[in-house]
């Protein structure tokens, strides 16, 4: 496989459909995905493959813009194939995995290996229609993603430098992210000290995968990271991640912050929604809030960040150069809701600076 650094539809105004290769050992899943994706005129399914070996040959031959990839397959598992792909022929990969706790853990490993997004296969709680709408959106965003060769695990982990906070404050941090957000959140949270302000996070992610993601971060970070439960306190040294398929709101009782986790309709096309978290932070946190909006497609969070800004919060947006998809930050910036536009590696330090003001 030859090397390539940027794939997808990068040139504004390009009209050709996005070329997609479906890789899954189930003929039924391949047929369903092909049928659903083909309904969108902006997407062309150029082929399918039952395993990574067939996929490898088709990638070279057909040059897809985006791949959908199962994890558990014959001859070579999807994660091993993903690592090889990111080393020799990097391009956007969307994991389409079964909705199981095991699948959640494997999905986290896949994101670490270079997958752009993770999506659940249809099941009892997730219909084909729901999945296809979300998958089409993710394919369109992923086709514009910059994908580069992956660093080795040793090199990547050695690049983290821990930051420090001189005092604990009553500030609270709210973070919203989507496409590319798992890696961005990892890079931010891993360098924060144990006495960092309490953090509430919405990362667009399927149900069950958020728990695996939180557990993985908890093992990497000096702060506690957990999937939020209704009534959890937002306290220094803890980050709460909204569970997939549930909204999370910041609430306050006296001087104490906590989260409310609840179901409800999609907001800004998402559940959990960044706008739901941010709007509650504007109401209950006001000027004690530090808002952060990072990589992701669409505009979820922009309106909520505007409300936070009007209530005195200080807001940070990830810059275009370091975003996987410069969608959500761009929309917030356009609303004049942002105080600082920073590269990803500068965001943790700015959070700590604002926490001590």
N, C-alpha and C positions, 0 to 999 in steps of 0.2 A: 504494500500500500504506500502510495506517495504521501508526502506531507502537505498540509494546507493549513493556513492560520485563520482565515475568515471564510465562513460559509453562509449560505442563505441569500435572502433577497435584500442586499444592502443599498441598492441604488433607488432613490425615491422615484416613483412613477413607473417602475418596471411592471409589466403587465402579465408575464407568464405565470402559470400556476406554480405553487410550491410543490416540489417533488418529494413524495413520502414513500419510504420503504417500511413495511410492517414485518416485524420479526416475532413470531410466536409459534410454539410447537402445536397449538390447537388449531386444527383446520376451521372449526366453528368460530373461534375468536378472530382468526384472520379474515374469514368471510364477513363477519359482522362489522369489523373495523373498516374493511374495504368498502362495504356498502354504505356505511354511515359517512365516512370521510368523502366519498365520491359525490355526495349530495351537495357539497360546497364547491362552487365554480372556481374558487381560488386555490383549490387543492387537487393535485393529481396523484393518485396512488400508482406509482410506477412499477411496483412489484411487491411480492410477499416472500418470506423465507421461513422454513420450519425450524431452522437451527442456525447457530452462528457461522458454521462453515459455508452453508449456502448463502447466508447474508453477506459474508466477506466477498464472495465472487460477484454478487449483485451490486454491492457498493462500488466496486471498481468499475463494473460495466455500466451501471445506470447513473452513478453520481447523484444520489439523493441529497436534498437540502436538509431533511429531518428524518430520523429513524424513530419508530416506536418499538420498544424492546421489552420482552418478557424477561423475568429473572430465572425461573426454573425451567431449563430446557435440556434436551438430550445432547450428548457428545461434548458440550461445553456450556457451563452456566452463563447466564447473562452478565453477571458482574465481572467474571474473568474476561469475557469478550469486550465489555465496556472498557476495562483497563487497557486492553490491547489496542482498542480503537482510539482511545485518547492519546496513546503513545505514538501511534503510527499514522492515523488518519482522523484527526479530531473533527467532529461535527456534532450538531445538536442531537441529543438523545433524550427521548421522553420514556420513562419507565411506566409500563402499564402492568400493574401487579395485582395479585389476588388480595382480597381484604381479610388478612389474618394478622395476628400479632407477629408471627414469624416473618410474614411478608413485610410488615412495618420495619422490622430490624434490618432486613435485607435491603429495603428501599433506602434507609439511611446510609447503608454502606455504598449503595449505588450513587447516591448524591455526592458522597465523599469521593467516589471514583471519577466523577465528572458529569453525571446526568444533569440535565437542565431542569427537569420537572419530574414529579411522580404523580401517577393517577391510578385510582382503583379500577379494577375490572368490574363490570356490572355484577350486582348481587342482590340479596334481599333488600338492602337498604340503599341501593344505588342503581338506577335503571339505565338501560342502554341509551335512552334519550338524554338523560342528565349527563352521562359520561361523554356522549358524542359532542354535545354543545361545548363542554369544557375542554375536551381534547382538541377540537377545531380551534378554539381560542389559543390554546397553548402551542399548537403547531404554528399558527400565524406569528406568535411572538417569538418562538424559538428559531424560526427561519431567519430572524434578524440578529440572532445572538452571535457574539464574537466567541469562538471556541478555540482555545489554544492547547498545546501539549501540556499534560499534567506534570507537576513536579513529583518527585518521589516522596513517599510518606515521611521519610526521615528529614529531607530538606524542608518540606512544608512545615512540619511541626517545630523545627529548630528556629524558624523565622519569627516566632511569637516572642514579644518582649512585654513582660508584665508592667502595667502602670500602677500608680499609687494615688490614693486619695488621703489628704491630710486630716480630714474630719468627716464625720457622718452628719448628714443633713436631713431635713424633712422633705427634700425634693423627691419627685417621682418621675420616672422616665417611661414614656410610651413609645413603642417602636412598631412600625408597619412595614411589611415587605412581601414580595411575591416571587416572581420568576428570578432565580439566582439568589434568593434570600437566605437559603439554608447556609450557603458558604459565607455570605456576608455577615449573617448573625454569628456564625462561629468565629469569624475573625474579630468581631467587636467584643463578644462576651468573653472570649478566652483571655483577653488582656486586662479585664476589669478586676480591681482588688476586692477582697472580701467585704469591705465596708462601703461598697458602691451603693448609690441610691436604689431603692426598690424599682423593679422594671416590670412592665406589662407589655406583652408582645402579641401581635397578630401576624402570623405567617400563613399565607394561603396554602393549605395542605389538607389532604383527605383525613377523614376520621381514622383513628388508631395510629396513623403515621406520626401524628404530633407527639404522642407519648414516647415512641421510640426515639424521635428527634430530641425531645427534652432529656430523656435518659442518657443519650449519647453525649449531649452537651454537659450534663451534670458530671460526667466522668472526666471531662476535659477542662472544666473551668474551676476557678477558685471560688466563685459564687455558687449558690444553690440554684439549679435550674429544674423546674418541674412543669408538667402539664397542669394547667390551672383546674382547680375544683371550686365549685360555688362556695363563696365565703372565705376563700384563702386570703390571708393578709399580704399586702404589698409592703414589705419591710426591707431595710438595708441588707444587702448581701443575697437577695433572692430575685430571680427572674421567673415570671409566670408566663407560659405559652398557652394561648387560647386553644382549646381542644378542637380538632377538626369537626366541622358540621355544627358548631355552636358559637354564638356570639359571646363576646366577653366585654363587660363594662367596668370601668373604674368607678368605685363608690367611696364615700367617706363617712365615718362615724366619729365625730369629734375631730381629734388630730390623727386618727388612724385611717389608713386607706385599705380597702379590700376590693375583691373583684366579684362581680355577679356573672355567672355563666348560665346562659339560657338559650333555648331554641327560638325560632322566629323566622320570618321570611328573609329571602336573600336581600341584602342591601348592597348597592353598587355592584350587583351581580355576584356577591360573595357571601358565604357564611362559614367561618367568621369573616367579619368585615372590619377593615381598618377604620372606616368612617364611624362605625358604632363605638369602637374604643376611643377614638379621638374626640368625638362629640361629648362622650361622657367625661373625658378628662377635662375638656373645656368647662363643663358644668361644675364638676366637683373638685378640680385641682387648680384651675386658673393659673395664676402666675407661678405657682409652685411646680408646674409641669415643664419638663424638657421633652419636646417632641422630636422624633427621628423618623424620616421616611426614606426608604431605601429601594433598591432595584425591584422592578416589577412592571408588568404591562397594565394598561388601563389607567383609571384615575381614582381608584379607591383610596381614600384617605385625604385627598386634596381639600374637600369641603370641611372635613373635620379639623384639619390642620389650620385652615383659615379661621375657624371658630376659636381654636386654642390661641392663635396669635392675637385675636381681638380681645381675649381675656387675659393677655399678658404673658403667655407662655413663650419660651424661647425655642425656636424650631430649627432643625438641621435637616438638610437634604443631601443625599449622596450625589456626587457630580456625575456628569454624563460619561466621562472617560473611564470610570471604574464600575459603572453599572453594567450588568448583563443586559437589561432592558431599561432604557431611560424613559419610562412611561409615568409611573406614579410620582417620582420626584419632579419631573418636568411639569406635570399638571399643578402640583402644589406651588412651584416657583411661579407659574403663570398667574396664579391667584394672589401673588404677593404675600404668601403665607409663611415664607421662609426667611430666617435671619442669617443663616450660614449655609453655603453650598461648599461641601468639602469632599475630597477623595476619601475612600473607605477607611484607609489606615489613619486618617486624622480625626475620625468621628469619636472614637473612645476618649481621646484626650480632651476634646471639646466638651463632651458630656461631663467629664470630671471637673473641668474648669467652671462650667455653668452651675454645677452642683455646689460649688463653694462660694458662689457670689452672694 
